[in-house]
Amino acid sequence: MANLRQASLRHANLALVARTVLGADVPPSRADVAAVTSLTRSTVSRLVDDLVAGGVLEEVASVVGGPGRPGRPGTPLRASTGRFAALGLQIGVGHLAARLVDLSGAVLAERLVTTDLAGSRPAPTLRRLRSHAARVLAAAPDGCRVIGAGLALPGIVDATSGRLLSAPNLGWEDVDPGPALAEPLGDLPLQVGNEADLAAHAFASPAPGRHREPSDFVYLSGEVGIGGAVVVGGAVMTGRHGWAGEIGHVCVDPDGPACRCGSTGCLEQYAGRLAMLSAAGLDAGTTSAELARRAHEGDEQACAAVRSAARALGIALSGVVNVLDIPTVVLGGHLAQVGDLLAPEVDALLGRRVLSAHWVSPTVVVASDDPAPGATGAALLALQKVVTEPVRLTDA
């Protein structure tokens, strides 16, 4: 029993040290870790030795003195690069993506293919993704251990069974993607999730154990449609069945255009990529960057399309913020490409329509222009076990 308690304590302390190092803004020394965790320096040193030997952490060049580092040199610690990684996959209406991401959040290898998958059949699409996954896994650096995989899908997902229940913009219903991807993945566990939830996870935690501010926000993932996620305390709030965050299907006008979901006047019928391009008089193959360029140059139709999207976003999001009391909104996906045009109008509408705006001003943040953040989020979520259970890796 005493040995069991001792092993349990070691497991907890390994996780504590790993979490402390991986979550630090500046690579800490062993002394820094001891100060933060209240563990003795000798205990920290032993645990760090195990984590370094196991490939979870690595030591970088020593520094002497400097702010907060007087006296003897320290050896900073950080996440190992290229030793552990996870595969992130994403199927969007307009693309397929496969990415290999390591503990530092760096992309080690990727394949991103632009394609039109609206109305596609699941089996051939999954075969294409399987081929991309195999190529990315084959490109892993020597000595890199892939410990998991995740798949981001644009629809309602049963995370427990790994089934896609419905993806209206793809035209898919009741699809189990796991068997089709089994060949390249082998024994790798596959986690299937909603692409907006996973993109929001990537924004909240750009590397395992590392969190960015704000820790509470509403995330919008724009592609053909509009996905959404709510993040509280750095964690995605998935709801009772895992289906929370479908902001794209918040009704802006009940008498508005029909939506693929079966309702009318949904947000994505005004702010989805195809809706904005159509309103601007542009064909479906036009990029959001081109739409933004035209709007910046004063093209009347492009400007009207942006204004219409911004108005719809402001109406939908003000209701979300009023209900949830989360005043920060992050625009991702194609919305990020036109974010500098949308943000001022959305911000103004939130200021007028959010009840609490008199005391806390709503904020609109534009995410980086990444075409497949869900793939990154899927990989990062699979890497979380390094933070929570490093003993499984160090003792392997």
N, C-alpha and C positions, 0 to 999 in steps of 0.2 A: 504493500500500500504506500509506503514511504517513497519507494522508487517511482511509483505511478504519479504521485504528487510532484516529485522532483521533475519528472519528464514533462508533466503538464505545465509546470512553472517555466521550464526552459522553452517550451513551445510558445507560451504567451510572451515571454521576454524577447524571443527571436522576432515575433511579429511586431512587438513594440519598437524594437531597434530598426527593423526594416521600414516600418511606417514613418519613423522619425527622420530617417535619412532620405527616403524617397519623397517625402513631403516637404523637405526643406527648400527654401528659396535659394539659399547659398549652401554649397556643399559643406557639411559640418565635419569637424574632427571628432575623434573618439571622446575627447574631453567635452566637446559641445553636446554630444549625444548623452553622456552621463549627466550633464547639468539639466538637460531637458527632461530626461526620463526618471531622474532621481535614483538610478541604478549606480552601483559602485563602478569606478573606472576599470577595475579588474574584471568585473562581470561583463561590462560593455566590451572590453577588449576581447574576451573569449567569444562572445556572441558575434562580434564583427569578424573575427577570424573565421568562424563557421560560415557566415554569409558571404565572405570574400571567397573562401575555398569552394563554396557551393555555386558561385557564379552569379549570385543575386546582387552583390555590391562590388565595386572596384575602388581602389585607392588612386588618387591623382597626385600630381606633383606637389610636394610639400611647400608650405608658405611660412615665412617668418614675420612676426609682428603684424602690423596693419590694424585697422579698426577691429576691436574686439579680439585680437590675437596677439597680445603682448608676450614677450619672452620667448620660450623655446618653440621650435618649429612644430607645427601640427601637420597631419596628413589628412587632407579632406577626403570625404567619402561621397560616392554618388552611385546611381543605378548603373549596373554593368551594361555596356553597349554591345549589342549583337550576341549576347550569350543566351538569353531567353526571348522568345517572340511568340506572337499569336497571329493567326490569319484572320483578317477581316474581309468579308464579302458583302456586296451590295447589289441588289437588283432595283434599278429605277425605271421609270417609264422611258427615260431617254438615255440610259447608260447601264453598263455592267462594270463592276469594279472588284478588284482583288488586291489586298494590301497586306504586307507582312510588317508588323510594328513591334519594336522592342520595348524594353522597360523604360527607356528614356523618352519614349514617345516618338522616336525617329522611325521613318518609313524606310525599311531595308530593301524592299522590292515591291513593285506594283504593276498592275495592268489596268488601264482605264479605257474602255471602248465606248464611244458614242454610237447609239443605235436607237431606233424607234421600236419600242416594245409594247405600245398600246395595241390591245387586241391580240397579243402574241399567245402562242400555246406554251404551257409550262414546260413540257418535256424537252423540246429542242432548246429552249432558253436555258434551262438548267444544265443541259449538256454543254452549251457554250461556256457557262460559268465554271463548270467542272474543269474544262480545258484551261481556262485562265488560272484557276486555283492551282492546278498541277504545275503550271509554268512558274508561278510565283514561289511555290514551295521548293521547286527545283533550284531557284535562284537564291535560296537562303545561304548566308555566309558559312564557311567551314566552322564547325564548332558551335553553331547556333542550334538550340533545342526549341522546337515549336511545341508549345504546351496546350494549345487550345485553338478553337476557331469560332467565329460568330458570323451570322448572316442577317443583314438588315433588309427588310422588305417594306414596301409602301402600302401598308394596309393593316387590317385587324389581325393580330397574331395571338394564338394560344401558346404562350411561352412554355407552359408545362408540357404540352405534347409536341411542340415545335411545328405546328401546322399553321399555315396561312389560311385564315377563315374567309377573308374577303379583301380583294384589292381592286376596287372599281375602275381605277384608271388603267390598270393592266388588263382588266377583264378576267381576272382569275378568281376562282372560288374553291375552297376546300382543297388546298394543295399541301402535300407533305414533301418538302424539299430534301429532307435528310437522306433517303435512300439514293437519290440521284447524285448526291455529292459524296457518297461513301467511299468510292474508289480512291480519289486523291487524299482524302482525310484519314483513311485507315482507322486507327484507334483514337484519333483526336476527338474530344467531345465537341459537339456543335451546339451553340446556343443561338436560337432564332428569336429575333425581336423586331419591333417596329422601327423603321429607319429614323423617324423624328426623335423617338426616345433615345436611340443610340447616338444620333448626332448631338443631341443635348448633353448626353453623358460625356462626349468628347470635348464639348465646349466647357463643361463644368470641371472636368478632370483631364487635362491635356497629357498626363502621364499617370501611371498607376501610383496612387498614394498622394498625388499632388493636386491641390484644389486651387481654383482661382476665384476671385471676387468679381461680381456679386455671387453669393452662394444661393440666392433665391432669384429665379427669373422665369419668364414665360418664353419658350423658344418656338420660333416658326421656321419650318423647313419647307422652302418653296421649290417646286419643280413643276410638272404639269398641273398637279394639284397643290394643296397646302397641307402639310403635316404639322403637328404641334406637340409640345411636351411642356410639362410644368415641373420645375426643379425647386426643391425645398431643402435647404441645408446641404446642397451639393449633390443630392440624390434625386433621381427622377421619380415623381409621384405617379405610379401606374394605375391606381384605382383598384377596385375590388376584383375585377377580372383581367386587369392589365391593359385596358382599352382607353384609359383616360388621355386627354390631350387632343382630341379630334377637333381642333379649332377650325380647320378648313371647312368643316360642315356646320359651323355656327351660322345661323340664318341672318343675313344682312337685310334682305327684303323678301318677304314671303311671296310676293308677286313677281319675283325676279326669274331669271332663266332656269330651266331644268338642269339638275345636277346628275352625274352618273350614279350617285348614291341613291337616287329615287326621290329626293326632296327638291325644293326649289329655292333659289336665291342664296345658295351657300357662298361663303366667303371666297372659296377657290374659283367661283364663276366670275369673280371680279379681279382677284389678285393672283390667280394661278398664272403660270407662264404663258400658256396658250391663250387664256382669256385676255391677258395684257397685249400680246402680239396681235390678236384679232382686233382689239379696240384701236390699236395703233395702225391698222391697215397693213400689217406685215404678215408674211407667210409663216407657217409653223416651224420651218427650218431656221428662222432668224434667231440669233443668239440674244440673250438678255443684255449682253454688253453692247450690241448694236442698237437695241432699243434705248439704252441709256445714252449712247452717243447722240442719237437723233434728238432725244429730249434735251440734252445739254445744249444742242445747237439751235433749239427753239422750234423744232418740227411740231406743228400744231396738234396733229393726231397723236404723236408720241407723248406730248405733254398732257393731253387729255386722258390718255390711257393711264399714265402714272397718277394723275389726280384722282381718277376713279378708283384705282387700286388702293391709294392711300386713304381715301374716304372710307372704303369698305373695311380696310384694316383698322382704322381708328374706331369705327362703330363696333366691330366685333371684339377688338381688344379692350375697349373701355368696359364692356360687360364682363369680360374675363377678369380684369383687374379689380373691378368693383366687387366681384364675388370672392376672389381669392386673396385680396390685399397683397398682391405681388406687383410692385410698380415698375419693375425693369423688364423690358421686352427686347429680345435678341432676334434679329432678322438674319436668317441663314439661307443657303441654297441660292436660287435665282434672285430672291429678294435682296440678298447681299450685293448682287451686281448692280442693282438699282437703288441700293440702300440710302445713298447720299441724297437721292431725289425724294424717296419716300419718307425718310425720317422726320424732316421738319413738319410736314403736314400731319403725319401720324402723331407726332409729339404734341402739336397744337390741339388736335382733336382729343387726345387723352387728357390734356390740361383742362379742356372745357367739359368733358363728359365723365371724368373720374371724380367721385365725391370727395375723396381724400386728397386730391391734388392741391388744395389750398394749404395743406400742411406738409405733404411729401410729394414733390414733383415727379411724375412718371418720367422714365428715362428710356430712350430707344438706342440700342447698341447694334452696330452692324458687324456681323461675324466675318471671318476671313472668307475669301472667295474660293471655297473648296468644293468641287463638284460631287464628292462622295464622302462627306463627313460621317455618314452612317457606317461605312466600312471601317473607318478609324475607330469609331466608338465601339463597334463590335469586337475589334481586336483588343482594345483597351479593357473592355469588360472581362474578356477571357483572361487577361493578365492580372486581374484583381486578386487571384488566388496567391500570387507572389507576396502581396501585402498581408493577406489574412492568414495564409498558411505556408510561410516560407520553409517550415521544417520539412514539408513534403519534397522540396527541391534540394535542400542542403543535405538531407539524409538519404537521398536517392542513390 
